[in-house]
Amino acid sequence: MSSPGPQAAGVSGRPAASPHAFVTLVTNADYVMGAVALARSIGLTGSGADIVVLHTCGVDAADLAPLEALGCRLAGVEHLPLSDAFNQRHSRGTLHAAAPFSKGRKPDFHSPLDNFCKLRLWQLTDYETCVFIDADALVLRNIDKLFSYPEFSAAPNVYESLRDFHRLNSGVFVARPSEATFAAMLEKLDQPDVFWQRTDQTFLETFFPDWHGLPVHTNMLQYVWFNLPELWDWKRIGVLHYQYEKPWEHGHPKADLLQPLIALWHALHQGKEIPDIASLPNPVVPEPEGPAQA
């Protein structure tokens, strides 16, 4: 394995104003759009935590200006110092061929290796606790209570059936920054022939085998809307996570099914007035089929 390279860049802008931070990651202009909507949604909850945006070299400085204007602290990060063999195994073409996404479609800008940059969060040691939230998500109510949860806390990866409760989803998690933890992660991450099927998600599930389960509403995956509508409750959802297709993609394959969720994202992204979330209608739950007639 390669030796650790340069550490995460310092956070720009104002100094930390809280011991806690919401952290997200942007790796291109598309995810910057997502982060703008995410930051606006956090601001509407009255949270006292900072918002930190990790950004790779794939993002132009001009694209980051709207995030800085929203009061986010920006942190430039490098890709992790991983071996060439590791990078080849986890490149987009190789990973998608070995472990295809059969339940939904990842957009063309999806780059699996970028996902591992999430681990740079553990280098944000000017914070006691961080809650990571993917940039393709919205916070719909105050979730500051998560800062009191233990490391490592995450919600289950539920979006198709209840069988998914045994797996975590890394779109929302609670972590305690530590250079020692980050070093231990690098040591475990890049082993000979290791293959992390769902990149950071599979790795974190392995690194924290006794992960603390958060309620499913803490990270509500958008496919629940049509796959498991009985789980959907606008009054309880803390984070709405647009896994697979993104709400800013025009006419994506699930757009008709997810139209109410897409409309909400666009309202937040554009800074429009949004309705009372708790008053929104839940999806229709199909009536159970009766016994077959003789």
C-alpha positions, 0 to 999 in steps of 0.5 A: 500500500502507498504511504499516506500522502498530503493531509486534507487541505485546511478549511477556508473562510471563517473559523469553526463556529461550533464543535459540530458540523454537517459535512458533504462532498462535491466532486463536480458541478452537478454535485455542487448543485446538490450541495446548494440545495442541501445547504439551503435545506439545513439553513431552514432547520435553524441548526447551530452547526457549521456546514463544511463542503469537501471538494476535489480538484474536479470542481472549479472555484467559480462553481463553489461561490454559491456555497460560500455565499450560503456560509459554508466552509470549504475544504479542498481535498485530494484523492486518497493515496491508494495503489494503482491496482486498487484504483483500477479495481474501483474505476467506473468501468471495472466496478460497474462491470463487476458489481452492476447497479441492477435496481436503479441507474447511476448518472454518467458523472458517477465516479466510484473512486471519488466516494472514498474522499468521504473518509477525509471527514475524519481529518476535520479535527477542529470538530468534535462530531460530524454528520456526513450527508451526501450532496444528493440529499435534503434535510427536512427538519432539525436533526442536530440531535444526531451530534450526540449519537455514537460513532459510527451511526448510520441508517439502514439501506432500505429502499426495496424490501425489509431484507435490506435492514441489515445493510447500512447506507453511507449517505448519512452517518455520524463520525468523530474526526480523528487522525488515528482513525483515518490512518487505521482506515487507510491501512485497512482500505488498500489490501491486496486484491480487496474489492469494495463492491459499493466503495465507501459504503461497503468499506464503512460497514466492514470497518465499523461492524457494530455500527449503531442503527439510526431510524430509517427516516433519518436517511429516507431513500427516494425509492421507498416512495414507490417500493415501500410507500407504507414506510413513508411519513413526511412528518418524521423524515429527517433526511430525504436522499435521492439515491440513484437518479438525481433530481436535477437530471432532466427526464431521468427514468424514474422522473414520473414516479418521483415527481413530488420529490423532484419538485421539492428539490427544485424549490429548495435549490432555487430558494423558493418558498416551500410548503409545510413538509408535514402537511405534504401527502404521503404516497398511496399505499396499495390496498392488499389483495383479497382472497382469490374468488372460487 
